[in-house]
């Protein structure tokens, strides 16, 4: 169980994201991206809050472009909320923390069959 985001490479994406039993939020970001810098601390907080219920995986698109390209990520930050390797929700841009928390709760309800 991890309570912080995991940095994921192209090579580790399949195992960490697609084959994970837990729901996964994939954050596609880059170090030069202002909105990504705003989202980072919020995702750190969400990783702690939802520890054991989901994984937050961060993909630096400057270093690892393969999966961003495969999923058609054109703007960052983009979050893909995934379960069993399938996209349940796509969020482009930054949401305020309360809205992101609600979005994550809704995602978990769908991903765990509660919705």
Secondary structure by P-SEA (a helix, b strand, c coil): ccccccccccccccccccccccbbbbbbcccccaaaaaaaaaaaaaaaaacccbbbbbbccccccaaaaaaccccccbbbbcccccccccccccccaaaaaaaaaaaaaaaaccc
